[in-house]
Amino acid sequence: PGTVLEDALLEARSNSYLAALAASGEDAAAANFGLAICDVSTGEFLVTELSGPDARRSLTEELERLAPRELVLPASLAETWGDWLTTGKPWLMASHATMGP
């Protein structure tokens, strides 16, 4: 899979969001989240931080509301949270290895 960027292949009347997720730790119940969203069809860019006891629920609601076509996150989180982030979801999940200093 890959991110579709070609105008002719994008749906003209709907957003084509690409989402990237970062977390403060691997325990989803206690983590704070950083979420960046880019609409590849318009260039719109959104970023937010979700924290506190309802952060996981808020993240899930935000992802479901925006319905990105692809969600990118570190490989360690994809392994730990894969089912929570993919089961019954409309987006593809792509993980990447984090780079060291």
C-alpha positions in Angstrom: 0.0 0.0 0.0 1.0 3.6 -0.5 -0.5 7.0 -0.1 -2.5 8.1 -3.1 -1.5 11.7 -4.2 -2.6 11.7 -7.8 -5.6 14.1 -8.3 -7.2 11.8 -10.8 -7.3 9.0 -8.2 -8.6 11.0 -5.3 -12.3 11.3 -4.6 -13.3 14.9 -5.6 -15.9 15.5 -3.0 -14.3 14.0 0.1 -11.3 14.6 2.2 -8.2 12.4 1.8 -6.7 12.5 5.3 -3.4 11.1 6.2 -2.9 10.8 10.0 0.3 10.4 12.1 0.2 9.4 15.7 2.8 9.8 18.5 2.4 8.7 22.1 4.2 9.4 25.4 4.5 5.7 26.2 3.3 2.3 25.2 0.5 2.1 27.9 -2.5 3.4 26.0 -4.5 3.9 29.1 -1.9 6.3 30.6 -0.4 7.9 27.4 -0.7 11.4 26.1 -1.1 11.5 22.3 0.0 13.8 19.5 -2.0 13.6 16.4 -1.2 15.3 13.0 -3.7 15.2 10.1 -3.0 16.3 6.6 -5.6 16.4 3.8 -3.5 15.4 0.8 -6.2 16.7 -1.6 -6.3 20.3 -0.2 -3.1 20.7 1.9 -5.1 21.3 5.0 -2.9 20.5 8.1 -4.2 20.0 11.6 -2.4 19.0 14.8 -3.5 18.4 18.3 -2.5 16.9 21.7 -4.8 14.7 23.6 -4.0 14.2 27.3 -5.7 13.3 30.6 -7.7 10.3 31.7 -10.0 10.4 28.6 -7.1 10.8 26.1 -7.6 7.3 24.5 -11.3 7.8 24.1 -10.8 11.3 22.7 -8.2 9.9 20.2 -10.5 7.2 19.0 -13.4 9.7 18.6 -11.1 12.1 16.6 -9.9 9.4 14.3 -13.4 8.1 13.7 -14.7 11.6 13.1 -11.9 12.4 10.5 -11.7 8.8 9.1 -8.2 9.1 7.7 -7.4 6.8 4.8 -4.0 6.0 6.4 -2.7 6.1 9.9 1.1 6.2 10.4 2.7 5.4 13.8 5.9 4.0 15.3 6.3 0.2 14.8 6.4 -0.4 18.6 3.0 1.2 19.0 1.6 -0.7 15.9 2.7 -4.0 17.6 1.3 -3.0 21.0 -1.9 -1.4 19.9 -2.6 -2.9 16.5 -6.0 -4.4 17.3 -7.3 -1.3 19.1 -6.4 0.9 16.2 -7.4 -1.3 13.3 -10.3 -3.6 14.3 -13.4 -2.4 12.4 -11.7 0.8 11.3 -11.8 2.2 7.7 -8.1 3.2 7.5 -4.9 1.4 6.6 -2.3 1.4 9.3 1.4 1.9 8.4 4.2 1.7 10.9 7.7 2.8 10.7 10.8 2.2 12.7 11.8 5.2 14.8 15.2 6.7 14.0 17.8 7.1 16.8 19.8 10.3 17.5 
